[in-house]
Amino acid sequence: MKVTEVMTKDVQSCTPETNLADAAMRMWDNDCGTLPVVDTDGKVIGMITDRDICIAAATKHQDIAGIEVGEVTTRQVQSCTPETSVRDALKTFERARVRRLPVVDDEGKLQGILSMNDIILHTGEERDKKGTGVSYADVMNTFKAICEPHGKASAAGA
């Protein structure tokens, strides 16, 4: 199964100039925990999470309406395309240790977002032709890799 078949297509985004209060409200209003950050051409240049906003609020000691997304955004973006297989997307989730991937076209423009939730909601107990082509065990192994404490993963790879 391809990412395009399970991804969320109606995605909110923001720009580097968006303030954190506005970004937080977009997340709240749309029941999501991350927003792709796009440039004026719609190309994904970063990701901002609800955690990024909380950490900025706690450490910058200023009103979050005065802090721009570009000051705290994650700029090392892992992404996939609509034609990526769900199995390959799971590998990207594991490698990058993230729960959401922006889905981009060949030019890097935002097409949607793929979350672990999207995959879980389309996964059957066993591999089958009707589902994502991945099993619950595949999904759990990805979650284990994502949730592994950072120090532990680094020590295991050494």
C-alpha positions as CSV (number, residue, x, y, z in Angstrom):
1,M,0.0,0.0,0.0
2,K,1.2,3.5,-0.8
3,V,1.3,6.5,1.6
4,T,-1.3,8.3,-0.6
5,E,-3.9,5.8,0.5
6,V,-3.6,6.4,4.2
7,M,-2.1,9.9,4.6
8,T,-4.1,12.9,5.8
9,K,-4.5,15.2,2.9
10,D,-6.2,18.2,4.5
11,V,-3.2,19.5,6.5
12,Q,-2.6,22.7,8.4
13,S,0.8,24.3,8.0
14,C,2.5,27.5,9.0
15,T,5.4,29.7,7.9
16,P,8.6,30.6,9.8
17,E,7.0,34.0,10.5
18,T,3.9,32.5,12.2
19,N,4.0,33.2,15.9
20,L,3.9,30.3,18.4
21,A,0.5,31.3,19.8
22,D,-1.0,31.1,16.4
23,A,0.7,27.8,15.7
24,A,-0.5,26.4,19.0
25,M,-4.1,27.5,18.2
26,R,-3.9,25.8,14.8
27,M,-2.8,22.6,16.5
28,W,-5.6,22.9,19.1
29,D,-8.3,23.7,16.5
30,N,-7.2,20.9,14.2
31,D,-6.5,18.2,16.9
32,C,-2.9,17.8,15.8
33,G,0.5,17.9,17.5
34,T,2.7,19.2,14.7
35,L,2.6,21.6,11.8
36,P,4.8,21.5,8.7
37,V,6.6,24.8,8.2
38,V,6.5,25.9,4.6
39,D,8.1,28.7,2.6
40,T,6.3,31.0,0.3
41,D,6.3,28.4,-2.5
42,G,4.7,25.7,-0.2
43,K,7.9,23.8,0.2
44,V,8.4,22.1,3.5
45,I,11.4,23.6,5.3
46,G,10.8,22.4,8.9
47,M,8.4,21.0,11.4
48,I,7.1,22.5,14.7
49,T,5.6,20.4,17.4
50,D,3.5,21.1,20.5
51,R,6.5,20.1,22.5
52,D,8.7,22.7,20.7
53,I,6.2,25.3,21.7
54,C,6.1,24.2,25.3
55,I,9.9,24.2,25.6
56,A,10.1,27.6,24.0
57,A,7.5,29.0,26.4
58,A,9.4,27.6,29.4
59,T,12.9,28.7,28.3
60,K,12.5,32.0,26.5
61,H,10.6,33.7,29.3
62,Q,8.5,35.8,26.9
63,D,5.0,35.8,25.5
64,I,4.8,33.1,22.8
65,A,2.9,35.5,20.6
66,G,6.2,37.3,20.3
67,I,8.2,34.3,19.2
68,E,8.3,33.2,15.6
69,V,8.1,29.6,14.6
70,G,11.3,30.0,12.7
71,E,13.2,30.6,15.9
72,V,12.4,27.1,17.3
73,T,11.4,24.9,14.4
74,T,13.0,21.6,13.6
75,R,14.8,22.1,10.3
76,Q,16.1,18.6,9.7
77,V,13.0,17.3,8.0
78,Q,12.4,13.7,7.1
79,S,9.6,13.2,4.6
80,C,8.1,10.8,2.2
81,T,6.2,11.1,-1.1
82,P,2.7,9.9,-1.8
83,E,4.1,7.0,-3.8
84,T,6.3,5.8,-0.9
85,S,5.2,2.4,0.4
86,V,3.9,2.3,3.9
87,R,6.6,-0.3,4.8
88,D,9.3,2.2,3.7
89,A,7.6,5.0,5.6
90,L,7.8,2.9,8.7
91,K,11.6,2.5,8.2
92,T,11.8,6.3,7.9
93,F,9.8,6.8,11.2
94,E,12.2,4.3,12.9
95,R,15.4,5.9,11.6
96,A,14.3,9.5,12.3
97,R,12.5,8.6,15.5
98,V,9.5,10.7,14.7
99,R,5.7,10.0,14.7
100,R,4.8,12.1,11.7
101,L,6.2,12.7,8.3
102,P,5.3,15.5,5.9
103,V,4.3,14.1,2.5
104,V,5.9,16.1,-0.3
105,D,5.9,16.0,-4.1
106,D,9.1,15.9,-6.2
107,E,9.6,19.6,-5.7
108,G,9.3,19.4,-1.9
109,K,5.8,20.9,-1.8
110,L,3.4,19.8,1.0
111,Q,0.9,17.3,-0.2
112,G,-0.2,15.9,3.2
113,I,1.1,14.3,6.4
114,L,1.5,10.7,7.4
115,S,1.3,9.9,11.1
116,M,1.7,6.6,13.0
117,N,-2.0,7.0,13.8
118,D,-2.9,6.9,10.1
119,I,-0.9,3.7,9.7
120,I,-2.4,2.1,12.8
121,L,-6.0,2.8,11.7
122,H,-5.3,1.0,8.5
123,T,-3.3,-2.0,9.9
124,G,-4.7,-5.5,10.2
125,E,-3.7,-8.2,12.7
126,E,-1.7,-9.9,10.0
127,R,-0.3,-8.8,6.7
128,D,-3.0,-8.8,4.0
129,K,-3.6,-7.3,0.6
130,K,-6.5,-5.2,1.9
131,G,-4.6,-3.3,4.6
132,T,-1.3,-1.5,4.6
133,G,0.8,-4.6,4.0
134,V,2.2,-4.3,7.5
135,S,1.3,-6.2,10.6
136,Y,0.7,-5.0,14.2
137,A,4.1,-6.4,15.0
138,D,5.7,-4.2,12.3
139,V,4.0,-1.1,13.8
140,M,4.9,-2.1,17.4
141,N,8.6,-2.5,16.3
142,T,8.5,1.0,14.8
143,F,7.0,2.4,18.0
144,K,9.6,0.7,20.1
145,A,12.4,2.3,18.0
146,I,10.7,5.7,18.2
147,C,10.2,5.5,22.0
148,E,13.6,4.2,22.9
149,P,15.4,6.7,25.2
150,H,17.9,8.6,23.1
151,G,20.9,7.6,25.2
152,K,20.0,3.9,25.1
153,A,19.8,3.8,21.2
154,S,23.1,5.6,20.9
155,A,24.8,3.2,23.3
156,A,23.4,0.2,21.5
157,G,24.7,1.4,18.2
158,A,28.2,2.0,19.6
